[in-house]
């Protein structure tokens, strides 16, 4: 959004000590701190990137939050796909405007927001989520950020491996993104749904999951040889002659593994590589979801996050309606 701040806008305030706070502007509203009050009316009408004073003279920088800011602060029930990984998924998966994308493991909606931006209004996104409360959180967060629930996005509560065929026609999906514990369980469904040349991207947390999904992709005989990577970001402190790496860095969050759908009946040429070591049924059992120790978000926490996300969505929808009425 451009232009001056308006009632209903989300604003990110940076205080004197660099602390970030995100508020939703309301006429007559106030942002309270232990060092004074910042009336919302002092912000409404100012251009993006302005500095405003609190009642005790503290200065706050006011900016509309970026997507990455919103993702890191939004209500969540499941772990999110971090911005650094979402950016890589868009590039590795070649998510383009107008693409027909299927996503599984919608979680809290962080990756859905990035995918929706990438495909634009001419694309379609079908998101599968097994847990109803996570689907509620995702819908609430996406609506709160965009100000509406996109008409080209649908959230299906169910198992992609079982329900994908009822949602999309075989061979019509351009891109598939799987963020789940056992993506190898969905490879048969993905093989049927993806168009020749389509891309599958899986996001997994551990090396054992990475190995299992790589072998699963190879065993289908329907994809190119998978490529794997992880992304780590190290920030730098740059001030005068003090130029050094930050003491903290965003290191491992997950692995990405991708491959492309071959045309039906195509046999991939054998690559010359070293013979891989053999593995037994016992080794495969160690890769199962039970052995991996799936972490379950508590139902209480998920319900709380769903209420917060839906509250943000209602505010966004109500404020947009009010703005349209006044216009």
C-alpha positions in Angstrom: 0.0 0.0 0.0 1.1 3.5 -0.7 0.1 7.0 0.5 -0.3 8.4 4.0 -1.2 6.2 7.0 -5.0 5.6 7.3 -7.2 4.2 10.0 -7.0 0.4 9.8 -3.4 0.3 8.6 -0.9 -1.9 10.4 2.1 0.1 11.5 5.5 -1.0 12.7 6.9 1.3 15.4 10.7 1.3 16.1 11.4 2.8 19.6 14.5 4.5 21.0 16.1 1.2 21.9 15.3 -0.4 18.6 12.4 -2.5 19.9 9.7 -3.2 17.4 6.0 -3.0 18.0 3.2 -3.5 15.5 -0.1 -1.8 16.0 -3.3 -1.3 14.0 -4.3 2.4 13.7 -7.6 3.5 15.1 -9.0 7.0 15.4 -8.6 8.0 19.1 -6.5 4.9 19.8 -3.3 5.0 21.9 -0.1 3.0 22.0 1.0 2.8 25.7 4.6 2.2 26.9 6.2 2.4 30.3 7.6 5.8 29.1 4.5 7.5 27.9 1.8 7.3 25.3 1.8 7.6 21.5 -1.7 8.7 20.2 -2.7 7.0 16.9 -4.0 10.3 15.6 -0.4 11.6 15.5 0.4 8.9 13.0 -2.8 8.9 10.8 -2.2 11.2 7.8 1.6 11.1 7.9 3.5 9.5 5.0 5.1 6.1 5.4 8.5 6.3 7.0 7.8 9.2 9.4 9.1 9.9 12.9 6.6 10.7 15.6 7.0 11.8 19.2 5.3 10.2 22.3 3.9 12.3 25.1 7.3 12.3 26.8 9.3 13.2 23.7 10.5 9.7 22.7 10.8 9.3 18.9 9.3 6.4 17.1 9.9 5.5 13.4 6.6 4.5 11.8 6.6 2.1 8.8 4.1 -0.2 7.2 5.5 -3.7 8.0 7.0 -5.8 5.2 5.7 -9.3 4.6 8.8 -10.7 6.4 8.0 -8.5 9.4 4.4 -9.7 9.5 5.3 -13.4 9.2 7.8 -13.3 12.1 5.2 -11.7 14.4 1.9 -13.2 13.3 -0.1 -15.7 15.4 1.1 -19.3 14.8 0.1 -22.8 15.8 2.7 -24.7 13.8 6.3 -23.7 13.0 6.5 -21.4 10.1 8.6 -21.4 6.9 11.1 -18.7 7.6 11.4 -15.8 5.1 14.9 -17.0 4.0 13.5 -20.4 3.1 10.3 -19.0 1.5 12.5 -16.9 -0.8 14.4 -20.0 -1.9 11.3 -22.0 -2.5 10.0 -19.3 -4.8 13.2 -19.4 -6.8 13.9 -23.2 -6.7 10.3 -23.9 -7.4 10.2 -21.3 -10.2 6.8 -19.9 -8.9 5.6 -17.6 -11.6 2.6 -15.3 -12.2 -0.4 -17.3 -13.3 1.0 -20.7 -12.1 -1.3 -23.4 -10.7 0.3 -24.3 -7.4 -0.6 -27.0 -4.8 0.7 -26.6 -1.3 0.5 -29.2 1.5 1.1 -28.4 5.2 -0.4 -24.9 5.3 0.6 -24.5 8.9 0.1 -20.8 9.9 0.0 -19.4 6.4 3.5 -17.9 6.1 4.4 -19.7 2.9 0.9 -19.3 1.5 1.4 -15.5 1.6 4.6 -15.7 -0.4 3.1 -18.1 -2.9 0.0 -15.9 -3.4 2.2 -12.9 -4.1 4.3 -14.8 -6.6 1.4 -16.3 -8.6 -0.6 -13.1 -8.6 -4.4 -12.8 -9.2 -4.2 -14.9 -12.4 -2.7 -17.9 -10.7 -4.4 -20.4 -8.3 -3.2 -21.8 -5.0 -4.8 -24.9 -3.4 -3.5 -25.5 0.1 -4.0 -28.7 2.1 -3.9 -28.9 5.8 -4.8 -31.9 8.0 -5.7 -29.9 11.1 -8.8 -27.7 11.1 -7.3 -25.3 13.7 -4.2 -24.7 11.6 -6.4 -24.0 8.6 -8.3 -21.4 10.6 -5.0 -19.8 11.7 -3.7 -19.6 8.1 -7.0 -18.1 6.8 -6.9 -15.5 9.5 -3.3 -14.5 9.0 -3.6 -14.3 5.2 -6.8 -12.2 5.5 -5.3 -10.0 8.1 -2.3 -9.2 5.9 -4.0 -8.8 2.6 -7.3 -7.3 3.9 -9.3 -10.0 2.2 -9.3 -13.7 1.6 -8.0 -14.1 -2.0 -10.6 -15.6 -4.4 -7.8 -17.6 -6.2 -6.9 -19.4 -2.9 -8.6 -22.4 -1.4 -7.8 -24.2 1.8 -8.8 -27.9 2.0 -8.8 -29.7 5.3 -7.7 -33.2 4.6 -4.9 -35.4 3.4 -3.3 -34.5 0.1 -2.3 -38.1 -0.6 -6.0 -39.1 -0.5 -7.9 -35.9 -1.6 -5.7 -34.3 -4.2 -7.5 -36.1 -7.1 -10.8 -34.6 -6.0 -9.4 -31.1 -6.2 -7.3 -31.0 -9.3 -7.2 -32.8 -12.6 -4.3 -35.1 -13.4 -1.5 -33.4 -15.2 -2.7 -29.8 -14.6 -0.6 -28.6 -11.7 2.5 -26.5 -12.5 4.2 -26.5 -9.1 3.8 -28.5 -5.9 5.3 -27.5 -2.5 5.3 -30.0 0.3 6.0 -28.8 3.9 5.3 -31.9 6.0 6.9 -34.6 8.1 6.6 -37.4 5.5 6.4 -35.9 1.9 7.3 -39.3 0.4 3.8 -40.4 1.3 2.4 -37.9 -1.2 4.7 -38.7 -4.2 2.2 -40.9 -6.0 -0.4 -38.1 -5.8 2.1 -35.5 -6.9 3.2 -37.7 -9.9 -0.4 -37.9 -11.1 -1.2 -34.2 -10.6 2.0 -32.5 -12.0 2.2 -31.5 -15.6 5.3 -32.7 -17.6 8.1 -30.3 -16.7 6.4 -29.3 -13.5 8.4 -28.8 -10.3 8.0 -30.4 -6.9 9.7 -28.8 -3.9 9.8 -30.5 -0.4 10.8 -28.7 2.8 12.1 -31.1 5.5 13.9 -30.5 8.8 16.2 -33.4 9.2 18.9 -35.3 7.2 17.0 -38.6 7.6 13.8 -37.1 6.1 16.0 -35.6 3.3 17.4 -39.0 2.5 14.0 -40.7 2.6 12.3 -38.3 0.3 15.3 -38.3 -2.2 15.1 -42.1 -2.5 11.3 -41.9 -2.8 11.5 -39.4 -5.7 14.1 -41.6 -7.5 12.0 -44.7 -7.0 9.0 -43.3 -8.8 11.0 -43.1 -12.0 8.8 -40.1 -12.9 11.2 -37.2 -12.0 14.6 -35.8 -12.7 17.3 -36.6 -10.2 16.5 -34.5 -7.1 18.7 -31.6 -6.0 19.1 -30.7 -2.3 20.2 -27.6 -0.4 19.9 -25.6 2.8 20.1 -21.8 3.2 22.0 -20.0 6.0 22.1 -16.3 6.4 24.8 -14.4 8.4 24.2 -10.7 9.0 27.1 -8.2 9.3 27.6 -5.3 11.7 28.8 -2.4 9.6 29.4 0.9 11.5 32.4 3.0 10.6 35.5 0.9 10.8 33.7 -1.7 12.9 32.9 -4.2 10.2 32.4 -7.8 11.5 29.9 -10.7 11.3 27.0 -10.5 13.7 27.3 -12.6 16.8 24.1 -14.4 15.9 23.1 -15.9 12.6 20.0 -17.7 11.1 21.6 -21.1 10.4 19.8 -24.4 9.7 16.0 -24.2 9.6 15.4 -26.9 7.0 16.4 -28.6 3.8 15.0 -28.0 0.3 14.8 -30.9 -2.2 13.4 -30.4 -5.7 12.9 -32.3 -8.9 11.0 -31.9 -12.2 8.3 -34.2 -13.6 9.2 -36.2 -16.7 6.9 -36.8 -19.6 4.9 -40.0 -19.1 6.9 -43.1 -20.3 10.2 -41.2 -20.3 13.2 -43.1 -18.8 15.8 -40.9 -17.2 19.3 -41.5 -18.6 21.5 -43.1 -16.0 24.0 -40.8 -14.4 27.6 -41.9 -13.8 28.1 -41.8 -10.0 29.7 -43.7 -7.3 27.8 -46.7 -6.1 25.6 -45.7 -3.1 25.7 -47.8 0.0 23.0 -50.3 0.5 20.3 -49.8 3.2 18.1 -52.3 4.9 14.4 -52.4 6.0 15.6 -51.5 9.5 17.2 -48.4 8.1 14.0 -47.4 6.4 12.1 -48.0 9.6 14.3 -45.4 11.3 13.1 -42.9 8.8 9.4 -43.3 9.6 7.4 -40.4 11.1 7.1 -42.2 14.5 10.8 -42.7 14.7 11.5 -39.1 13.7 9.5 -37.9 16.7 6.9 -35.6 15.2 6.2 -32.6 17.4 2.6 -31.9 18.0 1.4 -28.3 18.7 -0.9 -28.4 21.7 -4.6 -28.0 20.9 -4.9 -25.1 23.4 -2.1 -23.2 21.8 -3.5 -23.8 18.3 -7.0 -22.6 19.4 -5.5 -19.4 20.9 -3.5 -18.7 17.7 -6.6 -19.3 15.6 -8.6 -16.8 17.7 -5.8 -14.2 17.3 -5.5 -14.7 13.6 -9.3 -14.6 13.0 -9.5 -11.4 15.2 -6.9 -9.8 12.9 -8.8 -10.9 9.8 -12.1 -9.4 11.2 -10.4 -6.1 11.9 -8.9 -6.0 8.4 -12.2 -6.8 6.7 -14.1 -4.4 8.9 -11.7 -1.5 8.4 -11.6 -2.1 4.7 -15.4 -2.0 4.6 -15.4 1.2 6.6 -12.8 2.8 4.2 -14.9 1.8 1.2 -18.1 3.2 2.7 -16.4 6.5 3.5 -14.9 6.7 0.0 
